[in-house]
Amino acid sequence: GKSLLFLLSFVILPVSIQAQSQIKSINTLEDKIYGLSLLWSELKYNFVNIDRLGFDLDSLYRETMKRVIDTKDDVSYYKELDCFLNRFNDAHTNLFDYPDSGYEETDYPNYGTKYIGGKYYFIKYKKDCPYSDPDLLGAEIVEIDGLPTEQYVEKFVLPYLTGSTLKYRLNQAGRLLLNGLEGSSICGKAICRDGKMKTFNIVRNGEAIRKNDDVWLPEDEYSFHTSKAVTLNWKDDIAFLNIRRFIPESVCNDIDKAMAEINARQCRGVIIDLRGNGGGRTDVAWRLQMYLTQADTIRSFGAQTRINSGYGRSQGNYRKEYEDFYLYKAYKNEPPELITKPQGIKVLSCPVAILIDNNSFSACEDFLINIYEMPNRPVLIGEETAGSTGAPLVIELPHGAVARICTLRPLFPYSMKPFVEKGIIPDIEVIPTLQEVLKGKDVVMEKALHYIQNKN
């Protein structure tokens, strides 16, 4: 039931024209073939969503093998592995570590971009940066490096992004749209808010010139997001509990301290902000769950996993009852787990709203799966979550490269329905418009405050 923490904040996308790596490649042709073959084998036997693939795995393996053999260096080799794994559309099935010879020096521009309503926009810029143009704020990006933006994204961005839903991948594409080789330029065209077309030529050097006191405009209305795992703030006797991650185990203590302070006051309500929560440990997330139910136990999700049987496969090409083994589509279900609450847990007695978004991920979604069908649970406000969780199998490749493969499909603990191909849907959906983003307004938080105030 453990999920790995998902750290997307530091992902940098490749660009269409890449410089050769300055570090000597260390993978031999034999290493490359072995690495890809190992991934193919583990996917074939252990990838939990193999029954939902829209392509033939063996054919993809053979096509990728041709390109892998033709790679000239480690950078291009690992990009092929990235593209191979990303075809499985699961954010816990990816390449997440490789040797220095596989890295490129990459950076981001001094602008923030976002995917809103099917289009891509400039939504932030760095204050007092000589390369920043405030006139681009709110402009729709219609062309990048000579291609319409949608074509550029399809060709140069999406193949390098892993994700379990198209919405999640498009949102990440919007955030990482202009990243690429450090010091390189990216040009394009944008339609400004006054309707005029403007060309831009942007240098990717945001990290290279970053200062600790950098200010990005527009500033957010609520700025409770810190590097701390758990923070508690107050406004008009309403508690704002921000939980950024469920790791390390000491986060349980942080949650206990915050809940003790909340229960000690005459609190009008609690807003638990799980937006951007990248996950961590499922058993840490259980701690939060314990404060939301009067029951003596909490219920954690069931699970569906693959079954591999040599005998079953040998019989499956002519005996119907073994056919699923032959097709690599045999599964077993594990029942939900019941966890006894420790003494001293005082359940919240005031109205509670939980904020979620498309970056609520992994063990955070384990928590949401657990409570989603729970009687009298808190209201969920915001956007659909990332749609990815599930006990990844860690695969060690030659020279320290590491991949992971999703091996578990969670089942909602009450209905036993599978959690797959979409995230947790909020009770009250709130998606910020371009104008609200440009004003720095946190409309999700405003909706939660309105909900708590009406409950009182």
C-alpha positions as CSV (number, residue, x, y, z in Angstrom):
1,G,0.0,0.0,0.0
2,K,3.0,2.3,-0.2
3,S,3.3,4.8,-3.0
4,L,6.5,6.7,-3.9
5,L,6.6,10.5,-3.7
6,F,6.1,12.1,-7.0
7,L,8.4,15.1,-7.6
8,L,7.5,16.8,-10.8
9,S,8.6,20.3,-9.8
10,F,12.1,19.7,-11.2
11,V,11.2,17.9,-14.4
12,I,12.8,19.7,-17.4
13,L,11.6,18.8,-20.9
14,P,13.9,18.1,-23.9
15,V,13.8,20.5,-26.8
16,S,13.6,19.9,-30.5
17,I,17.2,20.6,-31.2
18,Q,19.5,19.0,-28.7
19,A,23.2,19.4,-28.2
20,Q,25.4,16.4,-27.8
21,S,26.2,15.4,-24.3
22,Q,29.5,16.6,-23.0
23,I,29.9,13.5,-20.8
24,K,31.2,10.3,-22.4
25,S,28.5,7.7,-22.9
26,I,28.9,4.6,-20.8
27,N,26.2,2.3,-22.2
28,T,27.5,-0.2,-24.7
29,L,25.2,-1.6,-27.4
30,E,24.7,-4.7,-25.3
31,D,23.8,-2.5,-22.3
32,K,21.2,-0.7,-24.3
33,I,19.6,-3.8,-25.7
34,Y,19.6,-5.4,-22.3
35,G,18.0,-2.3,-20.6
36,L,15.1,-2.1,-23.0
37,S,14.6,-5.9,-23.0
38,L,14.5,-5.9,-19.2
39,L,11.8,-3.2,-19.1
40,W,9.8,-5.0,-21.8
41,S,10.0,-8.3,-19.8
42,E,8.9,-6.7,-16.5
43,L,6.1,-4.8,-18.2
44,K,4.8,-7.9,-19.9
45,Y,4.6,-9.8,-16.6
46,N,3.9,-7.1,-14.0
47,F,2.4,-3.9,-15.4
48,V,-1.0,-3.8,-13.8
49,N,-2.9,-2.1,-16.7
50,I,-1.8,-4.4,-19.5
51,D,-5.4,-5.3,-20.1
52,R,-6.1,-1.6,-21.1
53,L,-3.3,-1.0,-23.6
54,G,-4.4,0.2,-27.0
55,F,-1.4,-1.2,-28.7
56,D,0.6,-4.5,-29.0
57,L,3.4,-4.5,-26.5
58,D,5.7,-6.8,-28.5
59,S,5.4,-4.5,-31.6
60,L,6.2,-1.4,-29.6
61,Y,9.3,-3.2,-28.2
62,R,10.5,-4.2,-31.6
63,E,10.0,-0.7,-33.0
64,T,11.8,0.9,-30.0
65,M,14.6,-1.6,-30.3
66,K,15.4,-0.3,-33.8
67,R,15.7,3.2,-32.6
68,V,17.7,2.2,-29.5
69,I,20.3,0.4,-31.6
70,D,20.7,3.6,-33.7
71,T,21.2,5.9,-30.7
72,K,24.7,7.6,-30.7
73,D,24.9,8.5,-27.0
74,D,23.4,8.0,-23.6
75,V,21.2,11.1,-23.8
76,S,19.4,9.9,-26.9
77,Y,19.2,6.3,-25.5
78,Y,17.4,7.4,-22.3
79,K,15.1,9.6,-24.3
80,E,14.0,6.4,-26.2
81,L,13.4,4.6,-22.9
82,D,11.4,7.6,-21.7
83,C,9.2,7.5,-24.8
84,F,8.8,3.8,-24.6
85,L,7.6,3.9,-20.9
86,N,5.5,7.0,-21.5
87,R,3.4,5.0,-24.0
88,F,1.9,3.1,-21.0
89,N,0.1,6.2,-19.8
90,D,0.8,5.7,-16.1
91,A,2.6,8.2,-14.0
92,H,4.1,5.4,-11.8
93,T,5.6,3.7,-14.8
94,N,8.6,5.8,-15.9
95,L,12.3,6.2,-15.9
96,F,13.2,8.4,-12.9
97,D,17.0,8.1,-12.5
98,Y,19.9,7.6,-14.8
99,P,23.7,8.3,-14.8
100,D,25.3,11.7,-15.4
101,S,26.0,10.6,-19.0
102,G,22.2,10.6,-19.6
103,Y,21.5,14.2,-18.4
104,E,21.6,17.4,-20.3
105,E,22.0,20.9,-18.8
106,T,18.4,22.2,-19.0
107,D,16.6,25.2,-17.7
108,Y,13.4,27.1,-17.8
109,P,12.6,30.7,-19.1
110,N,11.6,33.6,-16.9
111,Y,7.9,33.1,-17.6
112,G,5.2,30.9,-16.3
113,T,2.9,29.2,-18.8
114,K,-0.4,27.3,-18.3
115,Y,-2.9,25.2,-20.2
116,I,-6.3,26.8,-19.9
117,G,-9.4,25.8,-21.8
118,G,-7.5,24.0,-24.6
119,K,-5.0,26.8,-25.2
120,Y,-1.6,27.8,-23.8
121,Y,-1.0,31.1,-22.2
122,F,1.7,33.2,-20.5
123,I,0.5,33.6,-16.9
124,K,3.5,34.8,-15.0
125,Y,6.8,36.6,-15.4
126,K,9.8,37.3,-13.2
127,K,9.9,40.9,-11.9
128,D,12.9,43.0,-12.6
129,C,14.3,40.5,-15.1
130,P,15.8,42.2,-18.2
131,Y,14.4,39.4,-20.4
132,S,10.8,39.6,-19.1
133,D,8.1,41.4,-21.2
134,P,5.0,42.2,-19.1
135,D,3.1,42.7,-22.4
136,L,3.1,38.9,-22.8
137,L,1.1,38.4,-19.6
138,G,-2.1,36.7,-20.6
139,A,-1.0,36.3,-24.2
140,E,-2.1,33.1,-26.0
141,I,0.9,31.2,-27.4
142,V,0.0,30.2,-31.0
143,E,3.3,29.3,-32.5
144,I,6.6,27.8,-31.2
145,D,9.7,27.3,-33.3
146,G,7.7,27.6,-36.5
147,L,5.0,25.2,-35.5
148,P,1.5,25.7,-34.3
149,T,1.6,25.3,-30.6
150,E,-0.6,22.1,-30.6
151,Q,1.8,20.5,-33.1
152,Y,4.8,21.5,-31.1
153,V,3.3,20.0,-28.0
154,E,2.4,16.8,-29.7
155,K,5.8,16.4,-31.2
156,F,8.3,17.7,-28.6
157,V,6.5,17.8,-25.3
158,L,3.9,15.0,-24.8
159,P,6.2,12.1,-25.8
160,Y,8.5,13.0,-22.8
161,L,5.7,13.3,-20.3
162,T,4.4,10.4,-18.3
163,G,0.9,10.6,-16.9
164,S,-2.2,8.5,-16.3
165,T,-4.8,10.8,-17.8
166,L,-4.7,13.1,-20.9
167,K,-5.8,16.0,-18.7
168,Y,-2.9,15.6,-16.4
169,R,-0.4,15.3,-19.3
170,L,-1.8,18.4,-21.0
171,N,-1.7,20.4,-17.8
172,Q,2.0,19.4,-17.3
173,A,2.7,20.3,-20.9
174,G,1.3,23.7,-20.2
175,R,3.5,24.2,-17.2
176,L,6.7,22.9,-18.8
177,L,6.0,24.1,-22.3
178,L,9.1,26.3,-22.9
179,N,11.7,24.4,-20.9
180,G,14.8,23.0,-22.6
181,L,18.5,23.2,-23.1
182,E,20.2,25.6,-20.8
183,G,21.0,29.0,-22.4
184,S,19.2,28.1,-25.6
185,S,16.5,30.3,-27.1
186,I,12.9,29.5,-28.0
187,C,10.9,31.7,-30.3
188,G,7.3,32.0,-31.3
189,K,4.2,34.1,-31.6
190,A,1.5,35.1,-29.2
191,I,-1.7,36.9,-29.4
192,C,-1.8,39.6,-26.6
193,R,-4.8,40.6,-24.7
194,D,-5.3,43.6,-26.9
195,G,-5.6,41.3,-29.9
196,K,-2.2,42.1,-31.5
197,M,0.2,39.4,-32.6
198,K,3.6,39.6,-30.9
199,T,6.8,37.6,-31.6
200,F,9.0,36.4,-28.7
201,N,12.5,35.1,-28.4
202,I,13.1,33.8,-24.9
203,V,16.3,32.6,-23.3
204,R,16.1,29.5,-21.1
205,N,18.1,30.7,-18.1
206,G,15.6,31.0,-15.3
207,E,17.6,28.8,-12.9
208,A,20.9,30.2,-14.0
209,I,20.0,33.7,-12.9
210,R,17.7,32.8,-10.0
211,K,18.0,34.7,-6.8
212,N,16.5,33.9,-3.4
213,D,14.4,37.1,-3.4
214,D,13.0,36.7,-6.9
215,V,9.4,37.9,-7.3
216,W,7.0,36.4,-9.8
217,L,4.1,38.5,-11.0
218,P,1.1,38.4,-10.5
219,E,1.5,37.3,-6.9
220,D,-0.9,34.7,-5.5
221,E,-3.8,35.8,-3.3
222,Y,-3.0,33.1,-0.8
223,S,0.6,32.1,-0.3
224,F,0.5,29.3,2.2
225,H,2.6,27.0,0.1
226,T,5.9,26.5,1.8
227,S,8.6,23.9,1.8
228,K,7.3,22.5,5.1
229,A,5.3,19.3,4.9
230,V,2.5,20.7,7.1
231,T,1.5,24.2,7.9
232,L,-1.4,25.6,9.9
233,N,-2.8,29.2,9.4
234,W,-5.9,30.9,10.7
235,K,-8.4,33.4,9.4
236,D,-11.6,34.4,11.3
237,D,-11.5,31.2,13.3
238,I,-11.2,29.0,10.2
239,A,-8.2,26.8,10.1
240,F,-6.1,26.4,6.9
241,L,-4.3,23.1,7.1
242,N,-1.8,22.8,4.2
243,I,-0.3,19.3,3.7
244,R,2.3,19.3,0.9
245,R,3.3,15.6,1.2
246,F,2.9,12.4,3.2
247,I,6.6,11.8,3.8
248,P,8.6,11.3,6.0
249,E,6.9,9.3,8.8
250,S,7.3,12.3,11.1
251,V,4.5,14.0,9.2
252,C,2.2,12.0,11.4
253,N,3.4,14.0,14.3
254,D,2.9,17.3,12.4
255,I,-0.7,16.3,11.6
256,D,-1.3,15.4,15.3
257,K,0.1,18.8,16.5
258,A,-2.1,20.7,14.0
259,M,-5.2,18.7,14.9
260,A,-4.6,19.3,18.6
261,E,-4.5,23.1,18.0
262,I,-7.6,23.0,15.9
263,N,-9.5,20.9,18.4
264,A,-8.4,23.2,21.2
265,R,-10.1,26.3,19.6
266,Q,-13.7,27.1,18.9
267,C,-13.2,26.5,15.3
268,R,-15.8,27.4,12.7
269,G,-14.3,25.1,10.1
270,V,-11.2,23.5,8.6
271,I,-9.9,23.8,5.1
272,I,-7.4,21.0,4.3
273,D,-5.4,22.0,1.2
274,L,-4.0,18.9,-0.6
275,R,-3.4,20.7,-3.9
276,G,0.0,19.9,-5.2
277,N,0.4,17.1,-2.7
278,G,2.8,14.7,-4.4
279,G,2.2,11.7,-2.1
280,G,4.6,9.8,0.0
281,R,3.6,7.0,2.3
282,T,0.1,5.6,2.4
283,D,0.3,4.8,6.1
284,V,1.2,8.4,6.8
285,A,-1.9,9.5,4.9
286,W,-3.9,7.1,7.1
287,R,-3.2,9.5,10.0
288,L,-5.2,12.3,8.4
289,Q,-8.0,9.9,7.6
290,M,-8.3,8.9,11.3
291,Y,-9.4,12.5,12.1
292,L,-12.3,12.4,9.7
293,T,-14.4,9.5,11.0
294,Q,-16.0,8.5,14.3
295,A,-15.5,4.8,13.6
296,D,-12.9,2.9,15.7
297,T,-11.2,1.7,12.5
298,I,-10.5,3.2,9.1
299,R,-10.8,1.4,5.8
300,S,-8.0,1.4,3.3
301,F,-8.4,0.5,-0.4
302,G,-8.5,-3.0,-1.9
303,A,-6.3,-3.9,-4.7
304,Q,-6.1,-5.7,-8.1
305,T,-2.8,-7.3,-9.2
306,R,-1.5,-9.6,-11.9
307,I,-1.2,-13.4,-11.6
308,N,1.5,-15.2,-13.6
309,S,1.2,-19.0,-13.9
310,G,3.4,-21.1,-16.1
311,Y,0.9,-23.9,-16.0
312,G,-2.0,-21.6,-16.6
313,R,-0.3,-20.2,-19.6
314,S,0.5,-23.6,-21.0
315,Q,-3.2,-24.6,-20.8
316,G,-4.6,-21.2,-21.9
317,N,-4.2,-21.6,-25.7
318,Y,-6.8,-24.4,-25.7
319,R,-8.7,-24.3,-22.4
320,K,-11.1,-21.4,-21.9
321,E,-10.8,-21.3,-18.2
322,Y,-7.1,-20.6,-18.5
323,E,-7.3,-18.2,-21.4
324,D,-6.5,-15.1,-19.3
325,F,-3.2,-16.6,-18.2
326,Y,-2.3,-17.2,-21.8
327,L,-3.2,-13.6,-22.7
328,Y,-1.3,-12.1,-19.7
329,K,-4.6,-10.8,-18.3
330,A,-5.1,-12.9,-15.2
331,Y,-5.8,-10.9,-12.0
332,K,-6.6,-11.4,-8.4
333,N,-8.4,-9.0,-5.9
334,E,-7.2,-8.2,-2.4
335,P,-9.8,-7.1,0.1
336,P,-9.7,-3.7,1.8
337,E,-7.5,-3.3,4.9
338,L,-9.0,-2.3,8.3
339,I,-6.7,-0.2,10.5
340,T,-7.5,0.3,14.2
341,K,-7.3,4.0,15.3
342,P,-4.9,4.6,18.2
343,Q,-6.1,6.1,21.5
344,G,-6.0,9.9,21.6
345,I,-7.4,10.7,18.1
346,K,-10.0,13.3,18.5
347,V,-12.2,13.5,15.4
348,L,-12.9,17.0,13.9
349,S,-16.4,18.1,14.8
350,C,-16.7,21.2,12.6
351,P,-17.3,21.5,8.9
352,V,-14.4,20.3,6.8
353,A,-13.5,21.0,3.1
354,I,-10.7,19.4,1.3
355,L,-9.0,21.1,-1.7
356,I,-7.7,19.0,-4.5
357,D,-6.2,19.6,-8.0
358,N,-4.6,17.9,-10.9
359,N,-1.3,17.7,-9.0
360,S,-2.8,15.8,-6.1
361,F,-1.0,12.5,-6.6
362,S,0.0,9.0,-5.5
363,A,-0.4,8.4,-1.7
364,C,-2.5,11.6,-1.6
365,E,-4.9,9.8,-4.0
366,D,-4.7,6.7,-1.8
367,F,-6.1,8.9,1.0
368,L,-8.9,10.3,-1.3
369,I,-9.8,6.8,-2.6
370,N,-10.2,5.6,1.0
371,I,-12.5,8.4,2.0
372,Y,-14.4,9.0,-1.3
373,E,-17.3,6.5,-0.5
374,M,-17.0,7.0,3.3
375,P,-20.2,8.1,5.0
376,N,-20.4,11.8,6.0
377,R,-17.0,12.6,4.6
378,P,-15.7,16.1,4.0
379,V,-16.7,17.9,0.8
380,L,-14.0,17.9,-2.0
381,I,-13.5,21.1,-3.9
382,G,-11.3,21.9,-6.9
383,E,-10.2,19.9,-9.9
384,E,-9.8,16.2,-10.8
385,T,-6.7,14.6,-9.4
386,A,-3.8,13.1,-11.3
387,G,-5.2,9.6,-11.5
388,S,-2.1,7.6,-10.5
389,T,-1.2,5.5,-7.6
390,G,-0.1,1.9,-7.1
391,A,3.0,0.3,-5.5
392,P,5.6,0.7,-8.2
393,L,8.1,-2.1,-8.8
394,V,11.7,-0.6,-9.0
395,I,13.8,-1.9,-11.9
396,E,17.6,-1.4,-11.8
397,L,19.2,-0.9,-15.2
398,P,22.9,-0.9,-16.1
399,H,25.1,1.9,-14.7
400,G,22.7,3.0,-12.0
401,A,19.7,3.9,-14.1
402,V,16.4,3.2,-12.4
403,A,12.8,2.7,-13.7
404,R,9.6,1.8,-12.0
405,I,6.5,0.0,-13.1
406,C,3.0,0.2,-11.6
407,T,1.9,-3.2,-10.2
408,L,-1.3,-2.4,-8.3
409,R,-4.7,-1.1,-9.3
410,P,-6.5,0.3,-6.2
411,L,-10.1,-0.6,-5.6
412,F,-12.4,1.7,-3.7
413,P,-12.8,0.1,-0.2
414,Y,-16.6,0.2,-0.1
415,S,-17.7,-0.6,-3.7
416,M,-14.5,-2.4,-4.8
417,K,-14.7,-0.4,-8.1
418,P,-11.3,0.0,-9.8
419,F,-9.5,3.4,-9.6
420,V,-8.2,3.6,-13.2
421,E,-7.9,6.0,-16.2
422,K,-9.3,9.0,-14.3
423,G,-8.6,10.8,-11.0
424,I,-10.8,11.6,-8.0
425,I,-13.6,13.9,-9.1
426,P,-14.4,16.8,-6.7
427,D,-17.9,17.4,-5.4
428,I,-17.6,21.0,-6.3
429,E,-15.5,21.6,-9.4
430,V,-13.7,24.9,-9.6
431,I,-11.4,25.6,-12.5
432,P,-9.8,29.1,-12.6
433,T,-10.3,31.1,-15.7
434,L,-7.5,33.0,-17.4
435,Q,-8.6,36.3,-15.9
436,E,-8.7,34.8,-12.4
437,V,-5.2,33.4,-12.8
438,L,-3.9,36.7,-14.0
439,K,-5.4,38.4,-11.0
440,G,-3.7,35.9,-8.7
441,K,-7.1,34.9,-7.3
442,D,-7.4,31.6,-5.5
443,V,-11.0,30.9,-6.5
444,V,-10.8,27.3,-5.1
445,M,-10.0,28.7,-1.6
446,E,-12.7,31.3,-2.0
447,K,-15.3,28.6,-2.8
448,A,-14.1,26.6,0.3
449,L,-14.4,29.7,2.5
450,H,-17.9,30.3,1.2
451,Y,-18.9,26.7,1.9
452,I,-17.6,26.9,5.5
453,Q,-19.3,30.2,6.1
454,N,-22.7,28.9,4.8
455,K,-22.3,25.8,7.0
456,N,-22.1,28.1,10.0
